[in-house]
Amino acid sequence: MTTPPPDLPKTEFAFPGPLRDQLVAAVLSGAKTSTTGLFQDHERDGEPLPVVGARSVVVDSADRPVAVIELTEVRVLRLGDVDLDHARDEGEGYDSVAAWRAGHEAYWHGPDYRGWLGDPDFTVTDDTLAVAERFRLLQRL
């Protein structure tokens, strides 16, 4: 295994477990080149929005570094404005924006996310702000 540069931040797709493993496999295969998070997560954690050109280390469910990615696009938009290209490029097999939305709502309305957020009734709407990122795989580790 190649060691990633020590100064790169970590990227975690979903929470550790089967979904993260699926997403990491899609990154490694090249099928996943986009991802979506909620704007509020950056505010909650006091983190700045990601920027084009930023590189990070993707970790698996065991917190092992598996890849280095580089951001190629960052957009803040309403969930209701996510387009089909972005949904398809998430590498999860979505063939429609509706399917993408249903899958993401299941995650954001699920016990892991709501528990992390501390809000058991949290719900997204079309007007919820999202951070849509595109990236490219630079290196497998």
Contact map, one row per residue, 1 for C-alpha under 8 A:
111000000000000000000000000000000000000000000000000000000000000000000000000000000000000000000000000000000000000000000000000000000000000000001
111100000000000000000000000000000000000000000000000000000000000000000000000000000000000000000000000000000000000000000000000000000000000000011
111110000000000000000000000000000000000000000000000000000000000000000000000000000000000000000000000000000000000000000000000000000000000000001
011111010000000000000000000000000000000000000000000000001000000010010000000000000000000000000000000000000000000000000000000000000000000000001
001111110000000000000000000000000000000000000000000000000000000000000000000000000000000000000000000000000000000000000000000000000000000000000
000111110000000000000000000000000000000000000000000000000000000000000000000000000000000000000000000000000000000000000000000000000000000000000
000011111000000000000000000000000000000000000000000000000000000000000000000000000000000000000000000000000000000000000000000000000000000000000
000111111100000000000000000000000000000000000000000000111000000000000000000000000000000000000000000000000000000000000000000000000000000000000
000000111110000000000000000000000000000000000000000000111000000000000000000000000000000000000000000000000000000000000000000000000000000000000
000000011111000000000000000000000000000000000000000000011110000000000000000000000000000000000000000000000000000000000000000000000000000000000
000000001111100000000000000000000000000000000000000000011110000000000000000000000000000000000000000000000000000000000000000000000000000000000
000000000111111000010000000000000000000000000000000000000111000000000000000000000000000000000000000000000000000000000000000000000000000000000
000000000011111000010011000000000000000000000000000000000100000000000000000000000000000000000000000000000000000000000000000000000000000000000
000000000001111100110000000000000000000000000000000000000000000000000000000000000000000000000000000000000000000000000000000000000000000000000
000000000001111110110000000000000000000000000000000000000000100000000000000000000000000000000000000000000000000100000000000000000000000000000
000000000000011111111000000000000000000000000000000000000001110000000000000000000000000000000000000000000000000000000000000000000000000000000
000000000000001111111000000000000000000000000000000000000000100000000000000000000000000000000000000000000000000000000000000000000000000000000
000000000000000111111100000000000000000000000000000000000000000000000000000000000000000000000000000000000000000000000000000000000000000000000
000000000000011111111110000000000000000000000000000000000000000000000000000000000000000000000000000000000000000000000000000000000000000000000
000000000001111111111111000000000000000000000000000000000001100000000000000000000000000000000000000000000000000000000000000000000000000000000
000000000000000111111111100000000000000000000000000000000001100000000000000000000000000000000000000000000000000000000000000000000000000000000
000000000000000001111111110000000000000000000000000000000000000000000000000000000000000000000000000000000000000000000000000000000000000000000
000000000000100000111111111000010000000000000000000000000000000000000000000000000000000000110000000000000000000000000000000000000000000000000
000000000000100000011111111100000000000000000000000000000111000000000000000000000000000000000000000000000000000000000000000000000000000000000
000000000000000000001111111110000000000000000000000000000000000000000000000000000000000000000000000000000000000000000000000000000000000000000
000000000000000000000111111111110000000000000000000000000000000000000000000000000000000000110000000000000000000000000000000000000000000000000
000000000000000000000011111111111000000000000000000000000000000000000000000000000000000000100000000000000000000000000000000000000000000010000
000000000000000000000001111111110000000000000000000000000000000000100000000000000000000000000000000000000000000000000000000000000000000010010
000000000000000000000000111111110000000000000000000000000000000000000000000000000000000000000000000000000000000000000000000000000000000000000
000000000000000000000000011111111000000000000000000000000000000000000000000000000000000000000000000000000000000000000000000000000000000010000
000000000000000000000000011111111000000000000000000000000000000000000000000000000000000011100000000000000000000000000000000000000000000000000
000000000000000000000010011111111110000000000000000000000000000000000000000000000000000011110000000000000000000000000000000000000000000000000
000000000000000000000000001001111110000000000000000000000000000000000000000000000000000011100000000000000000000000000000000000000000011110000
000000000000000000000000000000011111000000000000000000000000000000000000000000000000011011100000000000000000000000000000000000000001111000000
000000000000000000000000000000011111100000000000000000000000000000000000000000000000010011000000000000000000000000000000000000000001110000000
000000000000000000000000000000000111110000000000000000000000000000000000000000000000000000000000000000000000000000000000000000000111100000000
000000000000000000000000000000000011111010000000000000000000000000000000000000000000000000000000000000000000000000000000000000000111000000000
000000000000000000000000000000000001111111000000000000000000000000000000000000000000000000000000000000000000000000000000000000011110000000000
000000000000000000000000000000000000111111100000000000000000000000000000000100000000000000000000000000000000000000000000000000001110000000000
000000000000000000000000000000000000011111110000000000000000000000000000000000000000000000000000000000000000000000000000000000001000000000000
000000000000000000000000000000000000111111111000000000000000000000000000000000000000000000000000000000000000000000000000000000000000000000000
000000000000000000000000000000000000011111111111100000000000000000000000000000000000000000000000000000000000000000000000000000000000000000000
000000000000000000000000000000000000001111111111000000000000000000000000000000000000000000000000000000000000000000000000000000000000000000000
000000000000000000000000000000000000000111111110000000000000000000000000000000000000000000000000000000000000000000000000000000000000000000000
000000000000000000000000000000000000000011111110000000000000000000000000000000000000000000000000000000000000000000000000000000000000000000000
000000000000000000000000000000000000000001111111000000000000000000000000000000000000000000000000000000000000000000000000000000000000000000000
000000000000000000000000000000000000000001111111100000000000000000000000000000000000000000000000000000000000000000000000000000000000000000000
000000000000000000000000000000000000000001100111110000000000000000000000000000000000000000000000000000000000000000000000000000000000000000000
000000000000000000000000000000000000000001000011111000000000000000000000000000000000000000000000000000000000000000000000000000000000000000000
000000000000000000000000000000000000000000000001111101000000000000000000010000000000000000000000000000000000000000000000000000000000000000000
000000000000000000000000000000000000000000000000111111000000000000000010110000000000000000000000000000000000000000000000000000000000000000000
000000000000000000000000000000000000000000000000011111000000000000000111110000000000000000000000000000000000000000000000000000000000000000000
000000000000000000000000000000000000000000000000001111100000000000000111000000000000000000000000000000000000000000000000000000000000000000000
000000000000000000000000000000000000000000000000011111110000000000000110000000000000000000000000000000000000000000000000000000000000000000000
000000011000000000000000000000000000000000000000000011111000000000011110000000000000000000000000000000000000000000000000000000000000000000000
000000011110000000000000000000000000000000000000000001111100000000011100000000000000000000000000000000000000000000000000000000000000000000000
000100011110000000000000000000000000000000000000000000111110000011111000000000000000000000000000000000000000000000000000000000000000000000000
000000000111100000000001000000000000000000000000000000011111000011111000000000000000000000000000000000000000000000000000000000000000000000000
000000000111000000000001000000000000000000000000000000001111111111100000000000000000000000000000000000000000000000000000000000000000000000000
000000000001000100011001000000000000000000000000000000000111111111000000000000000000000000000000000000000000000000000000000000000000000000000
000000000000001110011000000000000000000000000000000000000011111100000000000000000000000000000000000000000000000000000000000000000000000000000
000000000000000100000000000000000000000000000000000000000011111100000000000000000000000000000000000000000000000000000000000000000000000000000
000000000000000000000000000000000000000000000000000000000011111110000000000000000000000000000000000000000000000000000000000000000000000000000
000000000000000000000000000000000000000000000000000000000011111111000000000000000000000000000000000000000000000000000000000000000000000000000
000100000000000000000000000000000000000000000000000000001111001111100000000000000000000000000000000000000000000000000000000000000000000000001
000000000000000000000000000000000000000000000000000000001111000111110000000000000000000000000000000000000000000000000000000000000000000000011
000000000000000000000000000100000000000000000000000000001110000011111000000000000000000000000000000000000000000000000000000000000000000011111
000100000000000000000000000000000000000000000000000000111100000001111100000000000000000000000000000000000000000000000000000000000000000011111
000000000000000000000000000000000000000000000000000000111100000000111110000000000000000000000000000000000000000000000000000000000000001111100
000000000000000000000000000000000000000000000000000111110000000000011111000000000000000000000000000000000000000000000000000000000000001111000
000000000000000000000000000000000000000000000000001111100000000000001111110000000000000000000000000000000000000000000000000000000000111100000
000000000000000000000000000000000000000000000000000110000000000000000111110000000000000000000000000000000000000000000000000000000000111100000
000000000000000000000000000000000000000000000000001100000000000000000011111000000000000000000000000000000000000000000000000000000001111000000
000000000000000000000000000000000000000000000000011100000000000000000011111100000000000000000000000000000000000000000000000000000011110000000
000000000000000000000000000000000000000000000000000000000000000000000000111110000000000000000000000000000000000000000000000000000011100000000
000000000000000000000000000000000000001000000000000000000000000000000000011111000000000000000000000000000000000000000000000000001111000000000
000000000000000000000000000000000000000000000000000000000000000000000000001111101100000000000000000000000000000000000000000000001111000000000
000000000000000000000000000000000000000000000000000000000000000000000000000111111100000000000000000000000000000000000000000001111100000000000
000000000000000000000000000000000000000000000000000000000000000000000000000011111100000000000000000000000000000000000000000011111100000000000
000000000000000000000000000000000000000000000000000000000000000000000000000001111100000000000000000000000000000000000000000011110000000000000
000000000000000000000000000000000000000000000000000000000000000000000000000011111110000000000000000000000000000000000000000001000000000000000
000000000000000000000000000000000000000000000000000000000000000000000000000011111111011000000000100000000000000000000000000000000000000000000
000000000000000000000000000000000000000000000000000000000000000000000000000000001111111000000000100000000000000000000000000000000000000000000
000000000000000000000000000000000000000000000000000000000000000000000000000000000111111100000011100000000000000000000000000000000000000000000
000000000000000000000000000000000000000000000000000000000000000000000000000000000011111110000000000000000000000000000000000000000000000000000
000000000000000000000000000000000110000000000000000000000000000000000000000000000111111111000000000000000000000000000000000000000001000000000
000000000000000000000000000000000100000000000000000000000000000000000000000000000111111111100111100100000000000000000000000000000000000000000
000000000000000000000000000000000000000000000000000000000000000000000000000000000001111111111111000000000000000000000000000000000000000000000
000000000000000000000000000000111110000000000000000000000000000000000000000000000000111111110000000000000000000000000000000000000000000000000
000000000000000000000000000000111110000000000000000000000000000000000000000000000000011111111100000000000000000000000000000000000000000000000
000000000000000000000010011000111100000000000000000000000000000000000000000000000000001111111100000000000000000000000000000000000000000000000
000000000000000000000010010000010000000000000000000000000000000000000000000000000000000111111100000000000000000000000000000000000000000000000
000000000000000000000000000000000000000000000000000000000000000000000000000000000000000101111110000000000000000000000000000000000000000000000
000000000000000000000000000000000000000000000000000000000000000000000000000000000000001101111111101100000000000000000000000000000000000000000
000000000000000000000000000000000000000000000000000000000000000000000000000000000001001100001111101100000000000000000000000000000000000000000
000000000000000000000000000000000000000000000000000000000000000000000000000000000001001100000111111100000000000000000000000000000000000000000
000000000000000000000000000000000000000000000000000000000000000000000000000000000111001000000111111110000000000000000000000000000000000000000
000000000000000000000000000000000000000000000000000000000000000000000000000000000000000000000001111111000000000000000000000000000000000000000
000000000000000000000000000000000000000000000000000000000000000000000000000000000000000000000111111111100000000000000000000000000000000000000
000000000000000000000000000000000000000000000000000000000000000000000000000000000000001000000111111111110000000000000000000000000000000000000
000000000000000000000000000000000000000000000000000000000000000000000000000000000000000000000000111111111000000000000000000000000000000000000
000000000000000000000000000000000000000000000000000000000000000000000000000000000000000000000000011111111100000000000000000000000000000000000
000000000000000000000000000000000000000000000000000000000000000000000000000000000000000000000000001111111110000000000000000000000000000000000
000000000000000000000000000000000000000000000000000000000000000000000000000000000000000000000000000111111111000000000000000000000000000000000
000000000000000000000000000000000000000000000000000000000000000000000000000000000000000000000000000011111111110000000000000100000000000000000
000000000000000000000000000000000000000000000000000000000000000000000000000000000000000000000000000001111111110000000000000000000000000000000
000000000000000000000000000000000000000000000000000000000000000000000000000000000000000000000000000000111111110110000000000000000000000000000
000000000000000000000000000000000000000000000000000000000000000000000000000000000000000000000000000000011111110011000000011100000000000000000
000000000000000000000000000000000000000000000000000000000000000000000000000000000000000000000000000000001111111011000000111100000000000000000
000000000000000000000000000000000000000000000000000000000000000000000000000000000000000000000000000000001111111111000000000000000000000000000
000000000000000000000000000000000000000000000000000000000000000000000000000000000000000000000000000000000000111111100001000000000000000000000
000000000000001000000000000000000000000000000000000000000000000000000000000000000000000000000000000000000010011111110000000000000000000000000
000000000000000000000000000000000000000000000000000000000000000000000000000000000000000000000000000000000011111111111000000000000000000000000
000000000000000000000000000000000000000000000000000000000000000000000000000000000000000000000000000000000001111111111111110000000000000000000
000000000000000000000000000000000000000000000000000000000000000000000000000000000000000000000000000000000000001111111111000000000000000000000
000000000000000000000000000000000000000000000000000000000000000000000000000000000000000000000000000000000000000111111100000000000000000000000
000000000000000000000000000000000000000000000000000000000000000000000000000000000000000000000000000000000000000011111110000000000000000000000
000000000000000000000000000000000000000000000000000000000000000000000000000000000000000000000000000000000000000001111111000000000000000000000
000000000000000000000000000000000000000000000000000000000000000000000000000000000000000000000000000000000000000001101111110000000000000000000
000000000000000000000000000000000000000000000000000000000000000000000000000000000000000000000000000000000000001001100111110000000000000000000
000000000000000000000000000000000000000000000000000000000000000000000000000000000000000000000000000000000000100001000011111000000000000000000
000000000000000000000000000000000000000000000000000000000000000000000000000000000000000000000000000000000001100001000011111100000000000000000
000000000000000000000000000000000000000000000000000000000000000000000000000000000000000000000000000000000001100000000000111110000000000000000
000000000000000000000000000000000000000000000000000000000000000000000000000000000000000000000000000000001001100000000000011111110000000000000
000000000000000000000000000000000000000000000000000000000000000000000000000000110000000000000000000000000000000000000000001111110000000000000
000000000000000000000000000000000000000000000000000000000000000000000000000001111000000000000000000000000000000000000000000111110000000000000
000000000000000000000000000000000000000000000000000000000000000000000000000001110000000000000000000000000000000000000000000111111000000000000
000000000000000000000000000000000000010000000000000000000000000000000000000001110000000000000000000000000000000000000000000111111100000000000
000000000000000000000000000000000000011100000000000000000000000000000000000111100000000000000000000000000000000000000000000000111110000000000
000000000000000000000000000000000001111000000000000000000000000000000000000111100000000000000000000000000000000000000000000000011111000000000
000000000000000000000000000000000001111000000000000000000000000000000000011110000000000000000000000000000000000000000000000000001111100000000
000000000000000000000000000000000111100000000000000000000000000000000000111110000000010000000000000000000000000000000000000000000111110000000
000000000000000000000000000000000111000000000000000000000000000000000011111000000000000000000000000000000000000000000000000000000011111000000
000000000000000000000000000000001110000000000000000000000000000000000011110000000000000000000000000000000000000000000000000000000001111100000
000000000000000000000000000000001100000000000000000000000000000000001111100000000000000000000000000000000000000000000000000000000000111110000
000000000000000000000000000000001000000000000000000000000000000000001111000000000000000000000000000000000000000000000000000000000000011111000
000000000000000000000000001101001000000000000000000000000000000000111100000000000000000000000000000000000000000000000000000000000000001111110
000000000000000000000000000000000000000000000000000000000000000000111100000000000000000000000000000000000000000000000000000000000000000111110
000000000000000000000000000000000000000000000000000000000000000000111000000000000000000000000000000000000000000000000000000000000000000011111
010000000000000000000000000100000000000000000000000000000000000001110000000000000000000000000000000000000000000000000000000000000000000011111
111100000000000000000000000000000000000000000000000000000000000011110000000000000000000000000000000000000000000000000000000000000000000000111
